[in-house]
Amino acid sequence: MDTAKTLLLVYQSTTGATEQMIRAVARGAADEPDVTVRLLAARDAGPDDLLAADGYVFACPENLAAIAGLMKDFFDRSYYGALDHINGRPYATVVCAGSDGSNAVRQIARIATGWRLREIAPPLIICTHAQTTEAILAPKVVPDSELDKGVELGAAFAAGLAMGAF
């Protein structure tokens, strides 16, 4: 009997911070032999990917106090195809933001509530402190201390999936 689980990581990254974080999550999850990690850019993911997975990490920057546009597009394209088919599955959120990231977290939580997903960890918000146009548009380098949080999230999520805790 195949008991392997699939953890789907869907992300949008514009200046690199979110991609660094989701790759850290993937590294942490990859150590769990009974979990397959699928890492997809939001533009490449859809409802079939959600249906084929056992858990999810959604990661994006907060742009203009909202989830990034391509991440919103993913949710728009996937919402009804997954509705009532993924109830109870676990999820976590990673948001990179120049200030607080809380509105993007709220938006993802509302979508997850509609899908009846179960949040398994507090949202991971990485603050880049980018406040000027130049800083906002510049490529980002996430400190190791923040990347470590992503690795921990991935490891914990994958272990929980493998054990059947989620």
N, C-alpha and C positions, 0 to 999 in steps of 0.2 A: 504494500500500500504506500503510495506517495504522500508524504506528509509535508513536503516542502511548501513554504509560504512565499508570497511575492510582496515586496515592499516597493511601491511606486513613488518615485520622487519627481514631482513636477515643479519646474522653476522657470522664472524669467529673470534675466540679469542684463542690465544695460551697461553699467560701469565696472562690473566684475565682482563686487562684494557678495551678491547673492549667489553667484556661481561658485565662488570660493567656499561659502558656507554649505551649500547643498552637496558639494563634493566632499566636504568634511563629514557630513551626515552619511554619505555613501561609504566612505572609508570605515566609519564606525560600524555600520551595518554589515559590511562585507565580511567581517570576522565570524559571522554566524553561519555555519555550514548549511543549516536547514532553511535559509532564507535567500531567495533570489532578489537582488536589488536591480530595479529598472530605473534609470535616470533619463528623463525626457524633458526637453525644452517645451515650454507651454505651447508653442506653435505646432509642435509635432505630436502632442498628446490629445486624446479624445475620449469619448465615452467607452469605447471598447477597451482601452487601457485601464480605465477605472474598474470596469466589470471583471477584468482578468486579475486584479490585484486584491490582496487581503488587507492592506493598510496603505496609508498615504502620508507623505510629507509634502505640503504645499509651501513654496518659497518664492518670494518676490520682493522687489523694492517697493517702498511707499513713494508714489509720485503724486505731488500736488494733493496730499492728504488722502490718497486712495491707492488701491492695489494697482500695480502696473497694468497698462492697457492690454498687453498680450496675455497676461494672466487672466484678466477679466474676460478676454476673448475665449480662452480655454474654458473657463467656467460657463460662459454663455453657450458655447458649442456642445458642452458635455452635460449640462444640467439635466435636461429632460430625458436624455438617453440613459442616464444612470439613476434617475429618480425611482425610488421604491425597489431598487435592485441592489443597493449597497448599504442598506440600513444596518446600523450597529457596528460597522467597521471602524477601526481606530484611525485617528489622524493626528498630525501635529503640524505646527506652523512655524516658519522662519521668515522674518521680515527684516530687511535692511533699510534704515531710514536715516535721514540727515538730522532729524530731531527726535520724535518720540515713537513713530510707527504704530500708534494705538488704533488709528482709524482703519488702516489696512488689516490689522488683526481682527477688528470688529467685523469688517466686511467678509473676511474668510470665515469667521465663526458663524455668521448669519447664513452663508451658503451651506456650510457643514451642518447647521441645524436643519435646514430644508432637506438635506440628504439624510438626516438622522444619523450622522456620524458621531463617534464617541471620541472626544478629545482625551489623549492619554498623557499629555505633558503640557505645562504652561507654555504659551507662545514664547519663542526665542526671538527677541528683538535685538538687533545689532545696530547701535547708533554710530554713524560715521561722523557726526558733527559737521557735515558739509552744509554750509549756510550761504555761501556766495555762489554766483553763477559758475565761476571757474571751479570751485571746489565740488559743486554738485555734478558738473559734467566730467570731471577728471576721473581717470581710472583709479580704482580703490585697491588698497592692500589691507586685508583684514588681519589684525594682530593674532598671533598664535593662541593667546588666552581666549579669544572669542571662537577661533576655529576648534579649540578643544571642546567647547560647549556643543558644537555641532557633532563632533565625533562621539561624545557622550550620549547625545540624543539618538544618534543612529544605532549605537551599540545597545542602548536600553530598549529602543523600539524593536529591533530585530530579535533580541533575546525574548521579549514579551510575546512577539508573534510566534517564535519557535516553540515556546513553552505552552502556548494556547491561552496565555493570560489575557490577551486582547482578542 
